[in-house]
């Protein structure tokens, strides 16, 4: 499935929340939606979820218009907002069972789906816990599980990792990666930039309601970052590695940082692969050869100006 956003404009009085916003994403992809508070991320998500009509423009799910056919769009999406309403007196299992009953009238099919979703989201051990007692991480697992009951091809998530501890955040992102591998289109807004690098196929960067960058991470990297900082470790230690890299006459002088050697390398993945192959052909045994964390943050700060409205 292809989701195409075409020239969205949203006005709230004199405030222009979205200004000619266009982008696309597809099944089997995790697409990151990045921008500061007030940039228009939640407004865009609400339009895609058919909860709000734009002033102008439209969005299409395989050529089906969100504006003209919201009743056809709604079964295709699972929308996880940034805040979950924690109704008192209801357990985790009862909560999910309610949504399973809405989606699946057949008893056997419903029970199988309920068990499958609880197992996937990891909430089976807390099935009897009451909703208000849940941690933020478990709330997000539950909100995701609720939307998986009707097995939608598209998942829309508004800041799903906000407020999560590092382990809960990585667990959630890993679940989203798995769902994309199973063929779902995953669209999530987030401020957790560098962890998105590990799961996103592409990103859209928004500021003041305008698209500042859009596309596969490799393409945006090539446009925004003329070079990447590479960290290398080998079994033989830093001195033989540093000497070999110095002999290769790289554009940047290699520097020893702890038990690794770092250098800035212009170009893309082809240049990265060539240096890696040269090191291995020299007999060095690579333990690590990768760009250091922070690429998406660097891209974000280069693509935006820090303006808010």
VOGU-3710 file (C-alpha; in Angstrom, 3 decimals, decimal comma):
1> xxxxxxxxxx> 0,000/0,000/0,000  1,196/3,510/-0,826  0,164/6,495/1,273  0,466/9,790/-0,574  0,065/13,170/1,141  -0,649/15,925/-1,380  -0,333/19,653/-0,680  -1,895/19,669/2,774  -2,733/23,074/4,177  -4,256/23,640/7,590
11> xxxxxxxxxx> -5,259/27,042/8,899  -6,350/27,821/12,450  -7,421/31,441/12,231  -4,314/33,376/11,263  -2,003/30,477/12,122  -0,910/28,254/9,246  -0,215/24,861/10,828  0,514/23,094/7,543  1,800/24,867/4,453  1,718/22,779/1,249
21> xxxxxxxxxx> 2,921/19,554/2,910  3,559/16,630/0,547  5,311/13,281/1,083  4,691/9,544/0,734  5,476/6,220/2,410  4,702/2,580/1,672  3,987/-0,846/3,109  6,995/-2,576/4,597  8,556/0,727/5,663  9,033/2,624/8,915
31> xxxxxxxxxx> 8,739/6,327/8,119  9,893/8,858/10,698  8,075/12,188/11,025  10,354/14,684/12,763  9,922/18,251/13,883  9,757/20,521/16,945  6,593/21,034/18,950  4,191/23,171/16,944  5,605/22,101/13,577  2,382/20,383/12,437
41> xxxxxxxxxx> 3,138/16,722/13,136  0,020/15,937/15,183  -2,176/17,905/12,763  -0,870/15,782/9,889  -1,447/12,569/11,827  -5,016/13,600/12,650  -5,725/14,272/8,981  -4,318/10,872/7,988  -6,459/9,282/10,706  -9,568/11,060/9,258
51> xxxxxxxxxx> -10,082/12,861/12,570  -9,651/16,275/10,959  -10,245/17,794/7,517  -7,523/20,032/6,081  -8,180/23,508/4,760  -6,814/22,304/1,426  -5,074/19,269/-0,032  -5,746/15,592/0,539  -4,143/12,270/1,440  -4,590/8,998/-0,428
61> xxxxxxxxxx> -4,324/5,359/0,610  -3,786/3,503/-2,682  -5,709/6,250/-4,522  -8,556/6,279/-1,960  -9,137/9,834/-0,743  -9,189/10,518/2,997  -11,549/13,428/2,399  -14,002/11,677/0,103  -14,010/8,180/1,624  -13,108/8,347/5,325
71> xxxxxxxxxx> -15,322/5,294/5,972  -13,073/3,247/3,670  -9,861/4,655/5,156  -10,693/4,058/8,829  -10,502/0,221/8,714  -7,067/0,539/7,067  -5,455/2,439/9,933  -4,442/1,953/13,531  -3,920/5,293/15,286  -1,898/5,430/18,517
81> xxxxxxxxxx> -2,166/8,956/20,020  0,424/10,384/22,375  -1,859/10,056/25,434  -3,911/6,995/26,353  -7,091/7,293/28,405  -6,698/4,954/31,397  -10,225/3,974/32,347  -10,272/2,840/36,012  -11,496/-0,582/37,061  -10,501/-2,379/33,837
91> xxxxxxxxxx> -7,699/-4,921/33,502  -5,264/-5,176/30,615  -6,900/-8,344/29,279  -10,439/-6,954/29,566  -9,379/-3,801/27,735  -7,878/-5,705/24,814  -10,727/-8,211/24,805  -13,206/-5,367/24,300  -11,440/-4,225/21,126  -11,064/-7,817/19,961
101> xxxxxxxxxx> -14,844/-8,256/20,278  -15,436/-5,115/18,219  -13,114/-6,341/15,466  -13,816/-10,093/15,456  -17,307/-11,470/16,097  -16,225/-15,120/15,819  -15,341/-16,445/19,294  -12,500/-18,760/18,251  -10,924/-16,190/15,930  -11,227/-13,481/18,585
111> xxxxxxxxxx> -9,609/-15,594/21,286  -6,727/-16,556/18,995  -6,152/-12,941/17,986  -6,287/-11,749/21,587  -3,620/-14,265/22,654  -1,476/-13,450/19,620  -1,539/-9,697/20,243  -0,944/-10,022/23,993  2,034/-12,262/23,346  3,473/-9,984/20,645
121> xxxxxxxxxx> 3,189/-6,834/22,757  4,476/-8,603/25,878  1,494/-7,807/28,106  0,507/-11,405/28,914  2,327/-11,339/32,300  0,349/-8,235/33,338  -3,048/-9,396/32,017  -4,722/-8,867/35,426  -3,249/-5,434/36,166  -5,584/-2,434/36,260
131> xxxxxxxxxx> -4,957/0,231/33,610  -4,118/3,155/35,948  -1,315/1,102/37,548  0,599/0,634/34,283  3,946/2,232/33,545  4,247/4,514/30,518  5,999/1,725/28,602  3,219/-0,769/29,278  0,604/1,839/28,355  2,244/2,199/24,933
141> xxxxxxxxxx> 2,365/-1,575/24,455  -1,324/-1,731/25,316  -2,224/1,131/22,970  -0,364/-0,605/20,145  -2,046/-3,923/20,937  -5,473/-2,283/20,814  -4,829/-1,073/17,263  -3,502/-4,447/16,117  -6,797/-6,210/16,875  -8,306/-5,362/13,482
151> xxxxxxxxxx> -4,960/-5,989/11,737  -4,726/-2,663/9,835  -2,175/-2,321/7,001  -1,163/1,169/8,231  -0,110/2,234/11,743  0,048/5,911/12,701  1,838/6,696/15,974  2,131/10,112/17,610  5,278/10,328/19,771  5,057/6,681/20,885
161> xxxxxxxxxx> 8,494/6,698/22,528  8,051/9,916/24,535  8,594/9,382/28,244  9,873/5,822/27,902  13,060/4,583/29,556  15,786/3,397/27,143  14,883/-0,305/27,341  11,146/0,298/26,897  11,902/2,612/23,991  14,072/0,072/22,210
171> xxxxxxxxxx> 11,521/-2,704/22,828  8,786/-0,581/21,264  10,913/0,364/18,261  11,819/-3,287/17,744  8,117/-4,194/17,684  7,529/-1,529/15,035  10,448/-2,848/12,979  8,966/-6,349/13,138  5,543/-5,089/12,044  7,130/-3,342/9,054
181> xxxxxxxxxx> 8,918/-6,561/8,129  5,501/-8,236/8,178  4,309/-5,770/5,548  2,695/-2,940/7,502  3,301/0,729/6,739  4,538/2,386/9,948  4,383/6,182/10,273  5,584/7,653/13,552  6,398/11,086/14,838  9,217/11,279/17,338
191> xxxxxxxxxx> 11,850/13,436/19,017  14,094/10,406/19,717  16,161/11,097/16,633  19,165/8,813/16,648  17,280/5,683/17,649  15,005/6,268/14,646  18,074/5,829/12,455  18,113/2,154/13,401  14,589/1,401/12,159  13,500/4,110/9,679
201> xxxxxxxxxx> 13,703/3,576/5,941  12,933/7,247/5,311  12,036/10,434/7,182  10,146/13,666/6,681  11,420/16,709/8,589  8,854/19,423/9,298  9,313/22,959/10,576  6,728/25,751/10,787  4,325/23,511/8,876  6,686/23,115/5,914
211> xxxxxxxxxx> 8,615/20,081/4,693  12,325/20,823/5,097  13,573/17,371/4,035  12,005/14,144/2,838  13,211/10,832/1,501  15,373/7,799/2,260  17,939/8,425/4,970  20,814/7,698/2,591  19,600/10,363/0,155  19,081/12,969/2,877
221> xxxxxxxxxx> 22,468/12,138/4,354  24,126/12,738/0,982  22,434/16,137/0,688  22,932/17,349/4,247  26,155/15,695/5,419  29,123/15,866/3,054  31,006/13,499/5,357  30,367/11,005/8,144  32,429/10,322/11,249  33,457/6,667/11,159
231> xxxxxxxxxx> 34,559/4,673/14,199  36,738/1,581/13,659  37,995/-1,067/16,069  40,128/-4,091/15,194  41,309/-7,140/17,102  44,931/-6,055/16,796  44,430/-2,776/18,744  44,540/0,888/17,855  48,200/1,373/16,829  48,261/-1,016/13,814
241> xxxxxxxxxx> 44,860/0,325/12,762  45,922/3,955/13,083  49,074/3,282/11,073  47,171/1,492/8,289  44,559/4,248/8,026  47,314/6,898/7,880  48,919/4,987/4,995  45,625/5,033/3,049  45,811/8,824/2,650  42,209/9,470/3,593
251> xxxxxxxxxx> 40,740/12,988/3,184  40,738/13,309/7,005  43,573/12,388/9,334  42,602/9,407/11,536  42,585/10,076/15,279  42,709/7,673/18,215  39,639/7,872/20,487  39,932/5,386/23,370  40,109/1,875/21,892  38,907/3,011/18,472
261> xxxxxxxxxx> 40,149/5,144/15,581  37,858/7,774/14,094  37,972/9,739/10,862  35,619/11,795/8,698  34,801/10,205/5,355  33,083/12,070/2,479  30,717/10,241/0,164  28,207/7,498/0,703  28,064/3,769/1,335  30,328/2,933/-1,625
271> xxxxxxxxxx> 33,202/4,902/-0,094  32,494/3,292/3,263  32,633/-0,188/1,743  35,929/0,549/-0,037  37,732/1,591/3,159  36,338/-1,443/4,981  37,501/-3,775/2,213  40,982/-2,181/2,190  41,371/-2,695/5,926  40,320/-6,329/5,737
281> xxxxxxxxxx> 42,598/-7,026/2,760  45,522/-5,753/4,835  44,887/-8,561/7,325  43,261/-6,535/10,101  40,323/-8,228/11,806  37,445/-5,729/12,094  35,406/-5,642/15,302  33,556/-2,404/14,521  33,228/-0,278/11,409  30,299/2,111/11,494
291> xxxxxxxxxx> 29,236/5,771/11,548  29,041/7,096/15,079  25,648/7,917/16,594  24,212/11,331/15,941  23,685/11,332/12,167  19,974/12,031/12,281  20,474/14,744/14,879  23,083/16,393/12,650  20,759/16,159/9,650  17,897/17,615/11,663
301> xxxxxxxxx> 19,890/20,602/12,893  21,219/21,310/9,392  17,781/21,049/7,763  15,928/23,233/10,313  16,383/26,693/11,787  14,860/26,198/15,241  11,843/28,382/14,463  8,493/27,820/16,208  5,047/29,361/15,955
//
